[in-house]
Amino acid sequence: MRKWLMLSALIVVADQVTKYAVVQYFAANQAVALTPFLNLVLVYNPGAAFSFLSQAAGWQRAFFIVIAMVASGWIVFLLRKYPHQRVFALALALVLAGAVGNVIDRIFIGAVVDFVDLHALGYHWPAFNVADSSITCGAALLIWDALRPKRNIPSAAQTQRR
């Protein structure tokens, strides 16, 4: 389990370092084009994914903090229970890192710092960050792990009969 928690911690550090750099060097909503489809832009998101509930009266901050803390506790429990299921544990570690990275922002800033702006043909994907990317990759891995065929793993009773 330790290696999965270390992976999560490394991603949280990368998330927080990139957010810190963007906050230090960019003004809010200042965009810098890196490629024809990618900008860096400082955006503060008090809501959830796709700015869900960002216009709420402020109660959403505590709500999202509680959800992230409960989810993080559940993920640590699952990591402890299934550390040898590599794909599942990797997926959980990625989701955990993203949840922790964003909850740090909510606690200390009051909103999540987003800065990656992908766009094409005049349409912009909602800005996101390293934590969001980690959650997305982890969720995709969880789906893939659930759908992929499982190898027959002998139960303890079958192993004792041999």
Secondary structure as the mmCIF struct_conf table of DSSP 4:
data_model
#
loop_
_struct_conf.conf_type_id
_struct_conf.id
_struct_conf.beg_label_comp_id
_struct_conf.beg_label_asym_id
_struct_conf.beg_label_seq_id
_struct_conf.end_label_comp_id
_struct_conf.end_label_asym_id
_struct_conf.end_label_seq_id
HELX_RH_AL_P HELX_RH_AL_P1 ARG A 2 TYR A 25
STRN STRN1 ALA A 28 ALA A 28
TURN_TY1_P TURN_TY1_P1 ASN A 29 ASN A 29
STRN STRN2 ALA A 31 THR A 35
TURN_TY1_P TURN_TY1_P2 PRO A 36 PHE A 37
STRN STRN3 LEU A 38 ASN A 45
BEND BEND1 GLY A 47 ALA A 48
HELX_RH_3T_P HELX_RH_3T_P1 ALA A 49 SER A 51
TURN_TY1_P TURN_TY1_P3 PHE A 52 GLN A 55
BEND BEND2 ALA A 56 ALA A 56
BEND BEND3 GLY A 58 GLY A 58
HELX_RH_AL_P HELX_RH_AL_P2 TRP A 59 LYS A 81
TURN_TY1_P TURN_TY1_P4 PRO A 83 HIS A 84
HELX_RH_AL_P HELX_RH_AL_P3 ARG A 86 PHE A 108
TURN_TY1_P TURN_TY1_P5 ILE A 109 ILE A 109
BEND BEND4 GLY A 110 ALA A 111
STRN STRN4 VAL A 112 ALA A 120
TURN_TY1_P TURN_TY1_P6 LEU A 121 GLY A 122
STRN STRN5 TYR A 123 HIS A 124
HELX_LH_PP_P HELX_LH_PP_P1 TRP A 125 ALA A 127
STRN STRN6 PHE A 128 PHE A 128
HELX_RH_AL_P HELX_RH_AL_P4 VAL A 130 LEU A 147
BEND BEND5 ARG A 148 ARG A 148
HELX_LH_PP_P HELX_LH_PP_P2 PRO A 149 ARG A 151
HELX_LH_PP_P HELX_LH_PP_P3 ILE A 153 SER A 155
HELX_RH_AL_P HELX_RH_AL_P5 ALA A 156 ARG A 161
#
